[in-house]
Amino acid sequence: MSLPAPYAPLVSGAEGLDSYPSNPSALAARMAEIYGVEAEQVLPVRGLTHALELVYRLAARDGGSVEAPKAEPYTTLSAIYPDRGEPLAVIARAIGSVEAIAEMAARVAPGLLVVDEGVIEFSDATSATTVIGDNPNLVVLRSLSLAYGLAGARVGAAIGQADTLARLASVLEPYALPAPLVKLAMQVLDPSRLLESKERIATVRRERERVERELARVVPVDKGVGPVLIARPEDLNGSLGQLKAFGIAADIDGDRLRLPISLKAEVNDRLLAAFGLNIAKARAPRIGQSVRDTKETRIVCAVNLDETCPVKIETGVGFFDHMLEQIAAHGGFSLRLKCEGDLHTDPHHTIEDSAIALGQALKQALGERKGIQRYGFVLPMDEANAVVSIDLSGRPFPVFEGTFDTPFLGDYRTDMTAHVFRSLAEHLGAAVHIKVTGTDDHHKTEACYKGFGRALRQAIKVEGDAIPSTKGVL
């Protein structure tokens, strides 16, 4: 089935993509870091189906036959050696306890036990990769399709002991994983993406639990995990038609209906409405995201102007992290920003590009800027005083008045302060006027950031539905 748009990967333009290696060995090493195993224990593949295809090939090459019996709690696929009557492989398509998986591995040995963990990131289960060392016939399959947003580009991994993977690799076709897929996978697994990937997974889990709870009031719902929910309405075709009328794409699978769980609550509310469940509609949250990749930095920034948490910032420049936290805390909004920058050269690019990404995310979150107060003002801090004025007019105009005698506060260059607010003004689309005085450069700098946050808090506050301009547009 096709998956909803929010599962598109966090990728950017060609310039950023070209900075990633296309060598599958580099991808195996990165996957190993993510999955907590050794690099030689990872075989990158084109998703789960490709890994399963390798098992079929292995069976065909070694003269085995394939049958697919049903066995709860597993759906299994057995490849049988005709001469020994022993399975070449058993494929478990369910997430079980590691104790049960280890027991099953011992039971099917010397055949392979292949465990499908394509959606384990959406559960609290312990991965079977933790018992690979004690089970040479165990292979664990992982996928980047859902948890890491690569539903449109098939990339995954077979994880097992090196000798076991060598058997699978022996039936691998040449150039099995095209370079563009390797580059995309390297990009979504980059440390700059992981903060946002974790938040996306958490959002899917929250929304799934909500939809499952509400939907269970009117139709039977299978327990499970991940962004696809299985329901069993009496009238499959009728339910499918209702879903289509509400703009929800779903599939019939036997006597079941496969329903997509969106990252957007309003989309899931439409799904529930298709089953006659009317959920009280709240104002759509003002969220924005910016993905910025250059040869110097890789950044993901996300804001929610209507939530105060989480606030998670990792740029590698400690003092700057603290200043961005001040903007979010005093601005009263959620901010997640992760940057992997060329700090070995200088913090300039990291600070500048992070400010650009934050401005872009804020601009997207504001949308048409309906109902906002638009203007915001001030902040004293001990002997320092920062006067901050903001107009969210859509027209960028930065003004900064103030000087600093101290060149660095930690790794943060004080001469970057004016640059940060210029970048924010330009990419947020706002007039930002800042004037700061005082004797302590730490206090002066912090007053600027806190003052900007407080002014922004006033300006983004919703007080109605009208656009705050006699022109009718900002």
ABEGO torsion letter per residue (X at the ends): XBBBAAABBBBBBAAAAAABBABAAAAAAAAAAAAGBBAAABBBBBEAAAAAAAAAAAAAAAGBBBBBBBBOABBBBBBBBAAAGBBABBBBABBBBAAAAAAAAAAAOABBBBBBAAAAAABABBBAAAAAAABAABBBBBBAAAAAGAAABBBBBBBBBAAAAAAAAAABBBGABBAAAAAAAAAAABAAAAAAAAAAAAAAAAAAAAAAAAAAAABBBBBEBEABBBBBBABAAAAAAAAAAAGBBBBBBEABBBBBBBABAAAAAAAAAAAGBBBBBBBBBBBBBBBBBBAABBBBBBBBAABAOBBBBBAGBAAAAAAAAAAAAAAGBBBBBBBBBBAAAEAAAAAAAAAAAAAAAAAAAAEAGBGBAGBBBEEBBEABBBBBBBBBAGBBBBBBBEBBABABBEABBAAAAAAAAAAAAAAAGBBBBBBBBEABAAAAAAAAAAAAAAAAAAAABBAEABBBBAAGBX
